[in-house]
Every structure is written in structure tokens, then in C-alpha cells.
Amino acid sequence: MKIRLVLGLVAMLPAAAIAAEDPGALARWQADPSLVLEADDLEIEAFHWLARPVVVFADSPADPRYREQMQLLTARLDELADRDVVIITDTDPQARSPLRQKLRPRGFMLVLIGKDGGVKLRKPFPWDVREITRSIDKTPLRQQEIRDRAGGGG
């Protein structure tokens, strides 16, 4: 009975309220920024203004481009964590995750999403962390974060 009531109440809440009530993936990532999340039923809106999702799509985890991209990302997680990057993967086109439906990749694709929720870049091939961080560092929001840290640290 209680489960039905809770599910009924959850169905009436807007998505943002659900994310706030049960942050799930967001809470896991905040507890461990080196965690790589799977896109399954992930609510990307939960990361709005808190993180910069880097989403890596492939048609299979065996895709050599996917493997190369994941090696590049995991080798320099500290630089990504400094920029509030959360890594999300989707290697199952049959599952039709909400992210896959929204971003519509064809085969391998790397997508950088800003804290504002907008797509900042799409790449059909692996990208080095240096290139990703340079793209992030050029955004106005990141420039403001750098200024805030410099002013707050002194």
C-alpha cells in the first residue's frame, strides 16, 4: 500500500522536484567525483548548474573509439573534477536512454554539456582531456568560477 501511494505522489511531482527529492546519480557523483555514471534512467536535469556532463556514446563498449575515450578521460580525472565534470556513458542503443533520445548520437559521439544545460560541443571521435578542459575554460561561466576562486583564496 505505501509503495503505491509513494509512486502515485511521485507521478504527480515535476521532474525537477523528483531530482531534488531523490538526487540518486547526483549524490553518488558528489560523494565520488571519479565515478563514471551510466545514462540508463539518469535525470540530466539533476546536474543543472552543479556539473558539466561529458557524455560518451557508442553502440558497444567494445568500440575502439569508446575504449580510447574512456582511457583518456579516466587518466586525468583530477583535471575534470576541478571543472565539475561528471562522466556519463551510454553504450546500449537498444535501451534508448533519455539522453540518447535527446542527443541522437550516431555511433560514437562525445558531448560536453554546460552547467546551464546547453550542448557546448559534439565530437564524432575521441578527444583528449586537454582539449576538453580548454573548451570548458573558455566559457564565460568557467571564467567567472576562476575569478571567484582567485578572489576568494586571497
C-alpha positions in Angstrom: 0.0 0.0 0.0 2.7 2.5 1.0 4.7 1.8 -2.2 1.6 2.5 -4.4 0.9 5.8 -2.5 4.5 6.9 -2.9 4.6 6.0 -6.6 1.3 7.9 -7.1 2.8 11.0 -5.4 6.0 10.8 -7.3 4.0 10.6 -10.6 2.4 14.0 -9.7 5.7 15.8 -9.0 7.5 17.6 -11.8 10.9 16.2 -12.8 12.9 18.9 -11.0 11.1 18.1 -7.8 11.9 14.4 -8.2 15.6 15.2 -8.8 15.6 17.4 -5.7 13.9 14.7 -3.6 15.9 11.8 -4.8 19.2 13.1 -6.3 20.5 9.5 -6.9 23.2 9.8 -9.6 24.0 13.4 -8.5 24.5 12.3 -4.8 26.7 9.4 -6.0 28.8 11.7 -8.1 29.1 14.3 -5.4 30.3 11.6 -3.0 32.9 10.3 -5.5 33.7 12.7 -8.5 35.8 9.9 -10.1 32.6 7.8 -10.6 31.6 7.1 -14.1 27.8 7.1 -14.4 25.6 5.2 -16.9 22.9 7.0 -18.8 20.2 4.4 -18.2 17.4 6.4 -16.4 19.7 9.2 -15.4 18.0 12.6 -15.0 20.4 15.0 -16.6 18.5 18.0 -15.1 19.7 17.0 -11.7 23.2 18.2 -12.7 21.9 21.6 -13.9 24.1 24.4 -12.5 26.1 21.9 -10.5 28.2 19.9 -13.0 29.3 19.8 -16.6 28.3 16.4 -18.0 30.6 14.8 -20.6 28.5 12.1 -22.2 30.3 9.3 -24.2 28.0 7.4 -26.6 28.9 4.2 -28.5 27.0 1.3 -30.0 29.0 -1.1 -27.9 31.5 -1.0 -25.0 33.9 -2.8 -27.4 34.0 0.2 -29.8 37.7 1.1 -30.0 36.9 4.8 -30.0 34.8 4.4 -26.8 37.7 2.5 -25.2 40.2 5.1 -26.2 37.9 7.9 -25.0 37.4 6.3 -21.6 41.1 5.8 -21.2 41.8 9.4 -22.0 39.1 10.6 -19.5 40.0 8.3 -16.6 43.7 9.0 -16.9 43.1 12.7 -15.9 40.1 12.6 -13.7 41.6 15.2 -11.3 41.6 17.9 -14.1 38.0 17.1 -14.9 36.9 17.1 -11.2 38.5 20.6 -10.9 36.0 21.7 -13.5 33.0 19.9 -12.0 32.8 17.4 -14.9 30.7 14.3 -14.5 31.3 11.5 -17.0 28.2 9.7 -18.3 28.3 6.7 -20.7 25.8 5.1 -22.9 26.8 2.0 -24.9 23.4 0.4 -25.4 21.4 1.9 -28.3 18.7 -0.6 -27.8 17.9 0.8 -24.3 17.0 4.2 -25.8 18.0 6.2 -22.7 16.5 9.7 -22.3 19.9 11.2 -23.1 20.3 9.1 -26.3 16.8 10.2 -27.4 17.6 13.8 -26.7 21.1 14.0 -28.2 20.6 11.5 -31.0 24.1 10.1 -31.5 25.1 8.0 -34.5 27.7 5.5 -33.4 30.4 7.0 -31.3 29.9 10.6 -30.0 31.4 12.7 -27.2 29.1 15.5 -25.9 30.0 18.3 -23.5 27.0 19.8 -21.7 27.5 23.1 -19.8 26.3 23.7 -16.3 23.4 25.7 -18.0 22.2 22.5 -19.7 23.2 23.6 -23.2 25.3 21.4 -25.5 28.8 23.0 -25.7 30.4 20.6 -28.2 29.9 17.4 -30.0 32.7 15.3 -31.4 32.5 12.1 -33.5 35.9 11.0 -32.4 37.8 10.7 -29.1 39.0 14.0 -27.6 41.9 14.5 -25.2 41.2 15.9 -21.7 43.4 18.9 -22.5 41.1 19.8 -25.4 38.0 19.3 -23.3 39.4 21.4 -20.4 40.4 24.2 -22.9 36.9 24.2 -24.2 35.4 24.4 -20.7 37.9 27.1 -19.6 36.8 29.4 -22.5 33.2 29.5 -21.3 32.0 32.6 -19.5 30.8 30.6 -16.5 34.1 28.9 -16.1 35.9 32.3 -16.4 33.7 33.6 -13.6 34.5 30.5 -11.5 38.2 31.1 -12.0 37.9 34.7 -11.0 35.8 33.8 -7.9 38.4 31.2 -6.7 41.2 33.7 -7.2 39.4 36.4 -5.3 38.2 34.1 -2.6 41.6 32.5 -2.0 43.5 35.7 -1.2 
